[in-house]
Amino acid sequence: MKAEVVADGKVKAFDCRHFINGQFLPSKSGKTFKNINPATEEVIGIVCEGGKEEIDLAVAAARRALNGPWKRMSTDQRIAVLRRIGDLILERKDELARLESLDTGKPYSLSSALDIPRAAYNFHFFADYLRSVGTEAYQMDEVAINYSVRRPVGVIGLINPWNLPLLLLTWKLAPCLAAGNTAVIKPAELTPLTATVLAEICKEAGVPDGVVNVVHGFGPDSAGSALTEHPDVDAITFTGETTTGKVIMAAAAKSLKKLSYELGGKNPNIIFADANLDEAIETTLKSSFMNQGEVCLCGSRIYVERPIYEQFLQKFVAKTKELVVGDPFDPKTNVGALISEEHYERVMSYIESAKEEGGQILTGGKRPDGLNQGYYLEPTIIVGVNRNCRIVREEVFGPVVTVMPFDEEEEVIAQANDTHYGLSATVWTNDLRRAHRVAARIEAGIVWVNTWFLRDLRTPFGGMKQSGIGREGGMHSFEFYSELTNICIKL
Ligand SMILES: O=C(O)C(=O)/C=C/C=C/O
């Protein structure tokens, strides 16, 4: 699947076939769908649409592979394969970054700085981590000794989102393989390219046939539903929208699959008057608009303590107006194109609803002048809304934030927690005790203080309430991707 680098560093997309049992192959049905470049609205290739037949083939291959050479590999051999995958991702970093930008509309400056390096690091991190994974033992006086042994869960279904395609696929696949499982991957239908290259990289790195499988397609009545319903899939790990998470859970219930979920968020960004304002604004530009705001961790609800509210708005709006929206391959671009026409319309509908609810648009809210092709939307700041407005309650997943003033710590904590989500939050203050006090009271899986999206992969990562089930990262990933047997020996 070598992507062909064409004029001015752009790459030409390729047609995507499934990867099953070590072979690239089309759907038996012959069904395909178009792959669209969101920055130009052009068709850049076709993708084979998999269904029950392809999922059955992939699951059978994965089941067989559990007891093949993969099982007999020593830990050191598995570590070497995982490290090699990370190395090969880095060797093809530029090609992968261009493909990711072509598929998603995100700036190449972002995919080359974040998405692809983190994809490689996900493999290097879990390869190294595997060396230190242990279990536990307990001595019952001189009566008995208990110790646990760890084994892979089995065949894992990985269902991945379109916002950080390779970063999030490798975030799941690396620990899945490190723990000795086999995988059936269903990439998001909107972003098939880098998952297809990853399959090729896994084969080249020495992953035995059948251990990693990729089946393209949609959710309902397609590869996605076939995977979540398949009785021989032991677990499902999913990152995506909460609504989709509920559908998957219902399908997985029939065979009681183990579930790991990282779902939506409506994350508060709380800025106290004693914060370093310039630093808070510089990071808030990222936590608001990075990746076109298409990040589950984006701080889309900004709460500013009243004494600095006007000053914050004046500076934040001015800086936001300086952001360059446009061609993902232009080095000057900060904000690229939204992922699809459907998503673009959805985000625009939230901006319309905010206006109907009395919101004022301080900047953005429309397609940039001169960009009539591509799903481009200006970074948007909305004020004059409150906790009862849809724009404040529902995940927009676009370059749209609301800014609201607050007076008391108790009040802003209550507002921050007034949501059925609970993924992440950001707190800006230089008051040490307040930082710890407020962070501990926010109902979220991750709280950043005076920073955002700073990631130590050993930490528990995931959401509470309707933002997820379970945690990923370090030992938390191994807990999901392995089963423990406690053995009690009478002395
Ligand atoms: O940083 C991570 O490990 C991660 O999972 C990021 C998720 C972003 C989702 O939109």
The ligand as a MOL file (V3000), in Angstrom:
LIG
                    3D

  0  0  0     0  0            999 V3000
M  V30 BEGIN CTAB
M  V30 COUNTS 10 9 0 0 0
M  V30 BEGIN ATOM
M  V30 1 O -3.9670 10.8870 24.1550 0
M  V30 2 C -4.5460 9.8000 24.1320 0
M  V30 3 O -4.0460 8.7300 24.5800 0
M  V30 4 C -5.9030 9.7180 23.5880 0
M  V30 5 O -6.4920 8.6550 23.6850 0
M  V30 6 C -6.5060 10.8660 22.9820 0
M  V30 7 C -7.8310 10.8170 22.6410 0
M  V30 8 C -8.4340 11.8720 21.9200 0
M  V30 9 C -9.7140 11.7250 21.5050 0
M  V30 10 O -10.3590 12.5770 20.7450 0
M  V30 END ATOM
M  V30 BEGIN BOND
M  V30 1 2 1 2
M  V30 2 1 2 3
M  V30 3 1 2 4
M  V30 4 2 4 5
M  V30 5 1 4 6
M  V30 6 2 6 7
M  V30 7 1 7 8
M  V30 8 2 8 9
M  V30 9 1 9 10
M  V30 END BOND
M  V30 END CTAB
M  END
